[in-house]
Amino acid sequence: MGNTIHRNRNAFFTLTAMLVGMCLAGCVSPNVAVDRARHDLRSENYLAAQSWANGIKSSVFSKELGLLELGRVHMLSGDFEASAVAFDQAIETVLQKDEFGPVINIGDVSWNVVAGTLTDDRTRNYRIPPYEFIQALNYQMWNYIFLGKPDAARVEARRTRFAQDALAEKYGPMVQGGSAGMTGSNAGAMYIVDSRMTAMAPVLEKTRSSYENGLAWYFCGILFELDGDASNARIAYQKAWELLPGNPYAERDMLRLARTEAPHTFNDLMSRSRLPPESLSRSQTEIVLVVEEGFIAQRYSVKVPLPLLGTSATSVDFPMYHDGYYLPAPLHLSSSAADTGMLSPALFLQSLAYQDLKEKMPGIVARNVTRVLTRVAAQQVANHAGNSDVATILKACVWMFNLGSAIINKADTRAWYTLPMVAHIYRGNASPGAYALTLRNQANGQTVTLPVTVAEGETRFVWVGDLAGRSRVVTASMNGKGAPTTYTAIGSLLWH
């Protein structure tokens, strides 16, 4: 009798430790914390937002994500030096060096990766996905522009070019097959999950992959051209144009440099363009304007019934997006009563994030199926263990562990949530002098005015981060000429 009690006590403590461990391992910031941090950023409560980002950075499994969030929070607050430090630490976790030069280390993406079987994906170390990595490089280019370091910005541009080429070569083939290699229970589960993701289709159509960033390519082109590297600038502009076929600025700059750098293709490209030849000009004095809009959509944990091994359906949590396609605001720019024209969307980060989830889903499905089958197998072993006291305790432990797993385990919804939904761009010639740029949202009539001073021979970068609260506005020189960097906060174009 005493031995039986002793065994019962040991089993109880073992089970309790397992359940407590599961609770602690699966503990991550809920989406309510993301909502609070976004509210803090809109209301310019930067200390609270930094505390939130630092909390993620100090977590066991999400340090790299915390670095991205911290870099973005510092950037929005105008502390570009601190932002550059955080982004550099994050970038170095992906862009590493060996004896042959820089290498990309994205981590596992294939469908048959099943690490972390007993617990859910929240206990896996966060690995920066390609779309977040390239956007961090893009922001790092901007940080160095804001810091008045155009040479450092050009270094980042070359790292960005290398990274995007390397991702296309290494990461692209890994995800192109998608779920084609999945069989058995994995294939059946993938079919069910795919059917739940059909609502994402209109968003996915805006981009062809998660690792191709047209705005990053476009900024590489600008920085290369300002450095006198017309050949690489043309290539960068062409890659931007291929990703942004409806963007007139990417098309204009691609054609403008193709005329001198690739004359054998220029006539054919021009014959298929609607741009007049006289528009293919660039002044030595110009303005580049980027407007970022809102906050990116969040992922949510959704239960999906999966019939496995002929058993009744088992509900498994998967990350999903609820938001439909985000329609960018129609933004019009005028200057000192002169009509300047429309901005054009240049980056659909919502679509890149949805693409990233689609590319990851085969691996998520495979891991979840493995976990469920492992628990089913454990229960079957326990059920056939007989009727002894030890067998009874074993059955109870397995049953309670499986019950606890079903209750506690949730989908991994971690992502970089301070990114914008979409970014617009404008690039135009200018005369030296002081300007009052007026941006107007043609959908709601809301306007904001941006004072900008441009020096002779300067390419002036104007960044507007509109969070649907207070907008951050930064002006800075991209080529070391003109006034120092300015930072201010103004109203929003997104409020009615």
N, C-alpha and C positions, 0 to 999 in steps of 0.2 A: 504493500500500500504506500509506504514512504517513498519507494522508488518511483511509483506512478505519479505521486504528487510532485516529486522532484522533476520528473520529465515534463509534466504539465507546466510547471513554473518556467523551466528553461524554454519550452516552446512558446509560452506567452511572451517572455522577454524578447526572444528572437523575433517573433512576429511584430511586436511593438517597435523594435528597433528598425525593422524593415519598413514599416509604414511611416515612422517618423523620418527616416532617411529619404523616402520617396517624397514626403511633403517638403522637406528642406531642399532637395535637389531640384524639384520642379518649381521652386519659388522664383518668379521673375516679375519685373514691373508690369502690372496690369495696364490695360489701355487707359484707364482713368488717370494714371500717372502721366501718360502721354498728353492727354487732354489738358491736364493742369499745366504741364510745361509749355504747351502751345499758348495757353491763356497768359502765362507769365511773359512769354516773348511778345505777344501782341500788346501787352500793357507795359512793356519795357522793364519788367521785373527781372533783370538779368541775373542777379545773385541767386534767386530761386531756381532759375533755369540752369545755371551752372551747377548748383548743388544736385539737381536731378541728373545731369549728365555725368558728374563726378561719381554719383552713386552707381550708375551703370558701369563706368570705367573700373570701379573697385570691385565689381562682382567677379565671382570665380569664372563664369562661363561667357561673359559679355564684354570683356575689356576692350576689344577692338571696336565694337559698336559704340561704346562710351566715348572713345577717342573721336569718332566721327561726329557724334552729337555735340561733344564739347567744342570741336573745331567750328562747327556751324554756329553754335550759340555765341562764341567769341566773335565770329565774323559779323553776325547780326548786331552785336553790341558795339562794333567799331574797334575792337581790340585785335587788329590784324596780326600782330606779332604773336600773341598767344594762340590765335587760330592756326597760324602757320606751324607752330610747334606741335600742336595736337594732330593736325593733318599729316605732318611729316612722320610722326610716330605710327600713325595708322597706315600710311603708304608703305613704310618700311616693312610691315608685316606681310605685304604682298609682293612688292617689288624688291627683291633681294639680290645679292651679288654672290657670284662664285668666281673661280679663277679665270673664267672665260668672259665675264661681264655680267650685266643685269639679267635676272631671270624672273619669270612670273610664277608665283606660288599661290594659286587660287584654292587648292585643296580638292577634296573629293566631290564629284558631281555625278558619277555614274549611277545607274539605277540599282546596282547590286550591292551598294554600300549598306551594311546593316549594323554598324557600330551603335552601341547604346541600346541593346535589345530590351533589357528589363524596364528601363525608365523611358520617358518620352524624350522628344528631340530637344526639349529645353535644357537638358543636361549635356548636350553637345556644345563644344566650344564654338562660339560665333566666328565664322569665317567671312570676311568681307566679300560680298558677291561682286561680279564684274561691274554691274551698273553703278554701284556705290563707289567702287574703287576709281573708276574713270571720272565720276563726278567729283571725288575728292581731289584728284589731280587737276581738274578744271578749276575748282575753287582755289587750289594752291597757286595756279597761274594768276588768278585774280588777286589773291593776297599779296603777292610780290609786286604786282602793278600798284596796288593801294599803298604799299610800303615804299614806293619810289625806287624799286629795284628791277628795272626792265631786263637787266642781264639775267637775274635769277628767274624771272618769269619765262625767258626764252629757254633756260635749262629745263624748266618744268614742261614747256611745250614739247621739247624733244623727248622727255620721259613719257609724256602722254602719247606721242606718236608711236614710240617703241611699244608701249603697253597695249595700245589698241591693235597694232599689227600682231603682237605676240598672242593676244587673246583670240584674234580671228584664226590664228594658226593652231593654237593649242586647245582652247576652250570650245571653239565652234564645232569641230568634229565630234567632241564628247557629247554635245547636246543635240546634234542634228538628227541622230537616230531616235531620240525621244524614248518612247516606250516600246519600240519595235522588238527589242530583245527580251521582253518580259514574257514569261510563260506561266501556266498553271494558275495558282491562286493569285499571284502578282498581277497577271494579265487581267483576270476577272475583276479584281479590285480596282485596277487602273481604269477599266472601262466605266465602272460605276462613278469613280471620282471625276473622270473626264466629263461625264454627263452633268455633273454638278457645276462644272466650270464653263459651261456654254455661255453664260451671261457675260463672261469676260471677253468674248470674241470681238465686240466693237472697239474695245480698248486695245486689244492685241494688234489690231489691224494698223495702228498708227506707227508701229516700228516692226522691223523684221527680226530683231534679236535683242537680248538684254545688254550685250557687250559693245554695241555700236552707238556712239554718242555724237550726233551731228554737230551740236554746238561746240563740243570740245575740239572736233576737227576744224571747225571754222576759226576758233581762236588760235589754234596752232597756225593756221594759214596767215592770220593777221600778224602774229608775232614773227613768223618766218619772213614775211614780206617786209616788215619794218627793219628786219636785220639784213636785208638785201639778198635773202635766199629765195629768189623767185621760183626756182625749180621745185623745191620742196613745198613752197607756198601753194603753187598750182595743184600739186598732188593733194594737199590737205583740203583745198577748196573743192576739188572734184569729189573727194570722199564725202565732204559735207553735203554737197549737192546731190549725190546719190542717195544719201539718207534723208534729205530734205528737198524732194523734187519740186515742191511748190513754193519754196522760199526764194524770192527774187534776189535777195542779197547774196546768197550762196551761188546762185546761177550767174549773176552779174560778175562776181569776182572770179569764178571759175572760167567764164568765157574771156574775161579781160586778160587773164594771164595765159590762157591757152593760145591767144592770138600771137603771142611772142614766144612762149615756151613750147608749144605743141601745135605749130601751124598746120601740120598734116591732118589734125583732127578738127581744127577750128571751124572750117567752112561747113563741115557736116553738122557740128554741134549748133552753129549759128543758124543753119537752115531749119532746125527743129525748135528754135527758140522764138518766143514772142517779143523779146526785148529788142528795142531799136539799137542799131550799132552805135549811135551817138550817146547812148546811156552807159557804154562801157568805158567810163573815165573815172579817174580817181585824183582828187586834189591832194596836195601835200598837207592840207589842213582839213581835218575831218572829225566827225563825231561818231562814236560807236555806243549805242544805247541798248542795254539789256533790262527787261522787266521780268522779274520772277513773280509768279502768281500763286497765292494761297499756300496750303500745306497738303502734302501728298496723302493719298488714301491709306487707311489702316487695314491690316489683316486681322481677321477674327477667327476664333476657334469654332468650327462647325462640326457637329456630329453627323457621320455618314454611316448608315447600316451596311455592313459587309457580310454576306453569307460565306462562311469559310468551313471547309472540311465537312460539308453536309450538315453543319449545325444550324441552329436558328441564327438569325442575323445578329452580329455583334456590332454595336455602335462604336465607331472609332473617330477621334477628333482629328480634323484636317484644317490647315490654314486656308482661308478663303477670303476673297474680296467681295464686299457688298456693293460698293459704289459703281455706278455705270460710268460711261464715257463722260469725262469732264470737258465741257465746251469752253475753249479759251475765250476770254473777253476780247472783243474787237477794239483794239487800241490805236488811236490816231494821234500823230505828233504834228504840232505846228510850232513855229518859232517867230516871235515878234510880228505876229499877224500874217506871216507868210506860211502858206500851206506846205508842209514837208512830206506828209504821206503816212501810210499805214505801217505799223510794226507787223512783223510776220512771226508766227510760232516757229521756234527753232529747236525745241527740246520738249518731248512729252515724257516727263519722268514717270507719270502715272503708268504709261504703257511699258516703259522699261521695267518698272517694278512688277507689273503683271506678267511680263515675259519671264522675268527671273523666277517667279513662283511656278510658272508653267514648266520651265526647264528643270526645276528642282523636284517637281511632283513625283516623277518615277522613283527617285530615291526615297522620298517621304513615304510613298505607298509601300515600297519594299520593306522598309524598316518597320512600319506599322503592322504589316502582315506577319513578319517574322515574330514580332512581339506577341501578337494574338495567338499564333500557332504554338509558340513556346508555352504560353499559359494554358492553352487547350490540352497540349501534350502533358503538362504537369498535372492537370486535373485528372486526366485519364489514368495516369500512373497512380495517383492517389486513390482513385476510385477502385482500382484493382489491387489495392494493398492489403485487403483482408479486413477483419473486424477486431483486431487486437487494439489495446489502448494506444500503442504507438501509431498504428494505422489511423485510428480515429483522430488523433492529434494532427497527424500529417494532413488528413483530408481537410480538417478545420483550418489549418495554417494556409494551405494552398487556396482554399475557397476565400478566406479573408484577404489574402494577398491579391487574388484576382479581382475581388470586389473593390479593394482599395485602389487598385490600378485603374479600374473603370471610372471611379469617382474622381481621383486626384489627377490622373494624366490628362493633359490638354495639348493642343497643337502648339507648335513653336511659331509665334506670331512676331518674333523680333525682326525689326527692320529699321532703317534710318528714317525717322519720322519727322524730322525738321526740314526735310527737302521740300521744294515747291512742287505743285502739280505740273506746271508748264512754264517755259521761259520763252519770251518774245525777243526779237532783235530788230534793230534798225542800224544802218550804216549809211552816212551821207556826207557829201562835201560841205564845207563850211568856210566862211570868211573869218579871219581873226577878229576877236572882239568879245563883248559880253552879250549873252543871249538869255532870254526868258523862254525856256522850252515849256510848252503846255501839252500835257498828255490828257487825252479824253477817252473815257470808256463809252463807246457809242451805244452800248446796250442799256446803260442806266444814266448817262449824261454826266456822271461824276468826272471832275477834272482836278488835276494837280499841276502846280507850276514849279519848274526846276531852274534856278539860276545857274548858268554855266558860262565860264570864261575860257575861250580857246585862243592859244597863242599861235603865231605864225609857224607853220610847219609841224604843228602838233596833231597827234591822234589822241583825242580826249575820250576816255572811257567813262560812261555814266551807268551806274548800276542802281536799279530800284528793286528793293526786296519788299513786295507788297504782301503782307501777311493777313489781309482782310481786317486789319486793325490800324496800326501805325506803319507807314512805309519807311524803310531805311533808304537813304540816298547817298551814294558815294560818287564823287568825280575824281578822276586821277589821270595822269599822263601815261600813255603806253610807250612813249619813246623818249622820256626824260626831258621834255620841253614843257614850258608853261607853268601854271600855278601849282602849289603843293596840293596834296590830296585833301578833299573836304568830306565831312561826314555830317549828316543831319537826319532828322526824322520829320516826316510830314504826314498829311492825311492819306487816305486810301482811295484807290480807284474802284474797289470791289464792293463798297458799301452803297446801299441805295439812299 
